[in-house]
């Protein structure tokens, strides 16, 4: 791996982790994210050609068939099938193309599967970039939110318009003038990784900063899905910690005794449980902050805050999702073929044609049971890879547990806020597929 490739991968990850929707910088009709994606594929292809490795599976991962790559090829094939079905059903061509381009990012798996390794671009380096990126986004959103709550609170609209002009409409302001940014996903992931590192007493100053600033940024974003995802991730960390400690011990009573006697894990679990118990109160606070106010500070806000009656909160966000569920049910049950193969890309669901908030429901409607099954297969394969490695003697370290917990949280989150069917979430999906497969392959190499 040469210097240019290292720089390219670093810029590629930084842009994905901090670049929001990917259009902070445009090159004509191409965004910076699309340019980096194309450049990554071209650079990797040139390496294959230069090393005359077209048939060398260790370099040319396009032909390195395993349970992950086969699943990805099936998924990519089904994307084009869904595009064709959408075209045959008369859906808008522009929406079909947009949907297809959004998920074609899965092709990035193949260069990443080659570059991310202990001898090239290490897992530790990716995690370090992610944590620094999470801190940078947290600071950015906190500064914007603080300015909106103080200096510009009396005359907020010009500030809103100015910030979204320079950020290419990637900022979503709440009635409290707090801000949600699409890269908040990696603020959440960075927080989970850093918190587990601190609780395991294997931390740096960066982890301490992340816990303080990332948690504050998430709270100010008033994104309730993040709280639910964090709660689930915390519970997964507890479960995996207990499993790792208790598995070598025979007998249920002995397992419990060992857990209580392992002071660090016991105290860590109590702290995480206390955090989980406290989060529902924050969830209620966020709901009241967003939906008990009749006036929105954001002229273009899609989640409008309204009051129905005396003190009754009208949770427009939940109501919209219920409409999506009902309309999706009607579409799927109205035509058995749609249930199996989907309606194709570009389908309108409750008045929405450019995707709904619940990723897997969106997949079910447009790609059918077949498409959803492939998505679920790849999602579960991340955990299966770690499970195989663990059962064959590979120890699950702190970062492995953090990543699995974060990924479980993201899988839940994507059905509240759609992350996994666009490059922001797909990137984390691909990273987890590569990390987990490398962990599993380490077992084979050590035999």
N, C-alpha and C positions, 0 to 999 in steps of 0.2 A: 504494500500500500504506500503510494507516494504522498508527498506533502500536499499536492493539490487535492487529492482525494480526501485527506484528513480535513482540510479547510472546507471543502465542499460539504462534507457530512456534518461538520460543526455548524456551518451556516444553515444547512437544511434543517437540522433539529432545532436550532435557535428560532428560526422563522416559524416553524410549526408550533413551538411551545409558547411563543410570545406574540405571534402575528395575527391572532384573532381569526377572522374569516379568510385571511390570506390575500387581501387586496389593499394593504397599506401602501404598497408600491406597485404601480402598473407600468408595463412596457407595451404600450399600444393596447391590443385586445387581450394580451396575456398578463396575468398577475405574477408577482414575484414567486408565489408558491408554485404556479404552473411552470415557470421558467426553471426553478430549482428541481422540480420533479423530472422534467425533460432532460435537464443537464445530468442528473444522477443516472438516468437510464442510458444516456449516450456515453457517459464516462465509463460505466460498467461494461457496456457493449464493446467499447474500444479496448478495455482491458482484456476481455475474452479474445478479441481478434489479435491483439498484440502478443498475447501469450500463446496463441494458437491452441486455445483451450476449448474449442467448440464442442468437442466430445469429452472434455474433462469435467466430470460431475463435481469435483471439488472446487472448481472455479465457476463453471457455467451452471449456476443453480437453477436456470430455466429447465434443465433436463435432469436435475437431481430429484427424482421422484421419491417422495415419502408421504406419510399420512397427512402432513400439513400441506405440502405443495399440491398433492392430488385434490385435496379439499378446495384449495384456492383456485385451481384450474376449473373445477366444477362450478364454483361460485362465479368466476369471470365469464364462463360459458353461459350461465343462467342470466347474467346481467344482459347479455346481448339477446338472449331469447326474450327476456322481459321487454327490451326495447322494441323488438320485432312485434311482439304481441300488442304493445301499446300503439305502434304504428298501424297495425291491422285493425285495431279498435277505433281508429280515428282520433286518437289523443293528440294534443298540440305537439308538433314536431320540436319546437323550441324547448318545451318542458321535458320531452323525452331525452333530448340531447343533454340538457342540463343535469338530469338525474343520472344519466350514464357517465358523464364526465366526473360527477361527484364521487362515484364509487370506483371508477377505473384506477383510483389511487392505490388499490390493493396490489397492483402490479409492482409497486415499490418494495414489496416483500422480497423479491428475488435478489436485487442488489443488497438489500439490508441483510439478507441471510448469508451473504458472502462477507460483507464488510464487518458486521458485528461479531467479533470473536476475541479470544484472549490474545491473539497474535496481531490483530489489526486494530479495529476500533472497539475498545473494551466496553463491557456492560457498565463498569464503574464510571467510565467517561460519559456515557449516555446519562446515567443517573445524576452525575454532577452537573451536567448541562441543564437537566430538567429542574434540579433544585434551585440553581441560580436563576433560571428563567422564571420559576414560580415566585421567587423573591422579587424579581424585577417587575412582574405584572402586579404583584400585591402592592408594591410601593407606588406604581403608576396609578392604580385604581384608588388607592387610599388618598393620594394627593388630589386627584380629580374630585373624589367624593368630598374631601375636606374643603376644597375651594367652593364646591357647589353648596355645601351646608353653611358656609361662613361668608366669605368675601362676596360671592355672587348670589346669595340666597334671596336678596331683595329684587334682583333683576336677573332671573335665572335663564330665561329663554335665549338671549343673545349668547350666553356662555354655553348652553346646550348646543346651539347651532354651530358655534365656533369649534367646539370639541369634536362634534361629529363630522365636521368638514375636514379637519386634519386627520381624523381616525377613520375616514371613509365609511361613516354610518355604522361602525361596529360597536358603539356604546349604547347601552340601554339604561336610561335613568329611571329611578324609582321616585315615588311621591316625596320621599324623605331627602331626595337629591343624591342618595347613594347610587352607585353605578355597577351594572353587570357588564362584563366583557367576555367574549367567547373563550378567550384563553384562561378564564377562571377555572376551567376544567383542570389545567395543570397546576393551578394554585392549590386545588383540592388534593391532587395526587401528591404534590410536593409536601403538603401538610401531613398527609398520612405517612409518607416515608420518613419524614423528619421526626414526627411524634414517636413512631415506633423505635427509631434510633435512639432518641433521648430516653425513653422508658427502658431500653435495653442497655443504657449507659455506654453506648458506642456512637457518640455524637460529636459534632463540631459546632463552632460558633454559628455557622450557616444554619444548622438545624434549629438552634435556639431562636435565631432571627425569623426563620420560617414559621415556627410555632406561633410566635407573637404576631407577626405581620400578616401571614397568610390567613390565620383564623379570623383576625379583625377584618380583613378584606372580604372574606366569604360572608361574614356576618353583615357587613354593610351592603353587600350585593343583594341581600334579602331574597336569595334564591333558595327556596325551601327544599328543592330536590337535592342540593348539596348537603343539607343536614341529614336527610334520609340516607344518602349514599355514605356519608361519614359514619353514621350509626351502624350501618351494615358492615362497613369495613372494620370498625372497631370490634364488633362481635366476631368477625372472621379471624382477626388477629388473636383474640382470646381463645377461640376454638383450636386454631392451629398450634398455638403455644402449648396449650394443655395436651394436645395430641402428641406433640414431639416429646414432651416430658414424660407422659404416662405410658406411651406405647411399649417401651422396653420392660415395664413392670407387669408382673403377672397378678391377676386378681383385682376385682373392682375396689375393694377396701384398701388394698395396698396402693392402687393408683391414686385414690383420694388422699391417702396419707402422704404420698410423695409430693402431690401437688401442694398441699398445705405446708409441707416442710421446705419446699423450694421457694424461699422467701421472695426472691426477685420476681418470679412469675406470678406468685400470689398477689403481691402488692401491685404489680403492673396490671393484673386483671381487675383488681378493685378500682384502680384509677380509671381504667377504660370504662368500666361499668358505671361509675359515677358520672363520667362525661356523657355516656349514652342516655342515662336517666335525665340529665339536665337539658338535653337537646330539644325534647318536645316543648319545653317552655319557650325556647328561642323560636321554634316553629310557630307557636301561637302568636308570639310577638311580631314575627315577620308577616303573618297573615293579617293582623290588625293594621300594621304599618302600611301595607300595600292596598288593602281593600276596605278599610274603614274611613278612608279619606275620599271626599267627593271630587277633589280637583287634582289632576295629574300635572306634574311639572314638565312632562315630556310631550310636546305637541305631536310627535309621531309614534307614541307608545302604543303597542298593540294590546297590551294587557291593561285595559282601562279600569280604573278604580272607581267603583260606584257604591252607593248605599241604597238598599231597598228597605223602605220602611224605617221605623224608629230604632236605630242601633243595630239593625240586622245587616250582617256582612254579606255582600254579594261577591262570592269568590269566582270571578269571571274566568280565571285560569282553569279551575277545576271544571266549571260548566262547559268550557270549550272542549276539554278532553272527553267529557261525557258525550258530547255531540259527535265527536270523532268515533267513539266506540259504537254508538248506536248506528251511525251511517255505515261504518265498516261492516257491522253485523248484517245490515240489510243488503249490502252489495254482495257479500260472500254467500249468504244463504239464499239469495235470489238466483244464483247461477252456480251449479255444482262445479262446472269447469273452472270458474274463477277461484273457487276454494282450492283447487288442486294446482293450477298453473299460474294463477293470478290474473289481474286485469291488464297487466303491463304498465310500463312507466307512463307518467302523465295523467294518471287517474285522478279525478276530482273527488275529494272526500270532505263532505260537509262544507263545500264551498272553497276548499283549499286544494290547489293543484301542485304546489311546490313542496310537498312533504308535510307531514303532521308531526306533533311533538313526541309521539310514541313510536320509537324506531321499529320495534318488532311487529307492531300492528301494521305499520306502514309497509313493512316487508311482506307480511302475510297478504295484504290486499293486492299489492302490485306484483309480487313474485310467487304467491301461493304457498301451499304447504311444502312444495318441493324446495323453493328458495329459502323459506324459513328453516327447513330442516338442515340445509347446508350451513346457514349462519349459526345455528345452535351447535352443530357438529364442531365447527371451528372454535366457537366460544368454549365449549366443554373440553376441547382438545388441549387448551392451555393448562387446565387443571390436571388433565390426564397425564400430560408430559411430566409435570412435577410429581404426580403420584407415582408414576413408574420409576422415576429417579429416586424418590424417597424409599420405595419398597425394595429397591436394589442397593440400598446402602448410602445414597447421597444425602448428606445432611442438609436440611432446610435452614438456611441462615436467616438473619434478620431482614435483609433486603428481599429475599425470596418471599418471605411471609408478608412483608409490606406490599410487594407488587401484586401478589395474589389477592390480598385484601382490597387493594385499590381497584383491581380489575373487577372483582365481584361488585364493588360499589358502582363502578362505571356501567356495568351490565344492567344494574337496577336503574341508575340515573338516566340512561339513554331512553328509557321508556317513560320518562317525565320531561326531560329536556333532550332533544335529539342531537346526540354527539357522534354516535357510532357509525352513522351512514354518511359521514363527510370526512374530509382529510384530517380534521382536528382529532376526532375520536379514532378514525381508522389507523392513524399513526401509532397511538398507544396499543391498539389491537395487534398491529404488526410487530411492534417491539415485544409484546408479551408472547406472541407466537415464536419469535426468534429466541428470546431468552429461555423459554420453557423447553424448546427443542434442543438448544445447546446444553441445557442442564441434563436432559435425558441422554443426549449423545455422550456426555462426559462419562456416564456409566459404562457405555460400550468401550470407550477408549481406555478406561481404567481396568478392564477385564484382561 
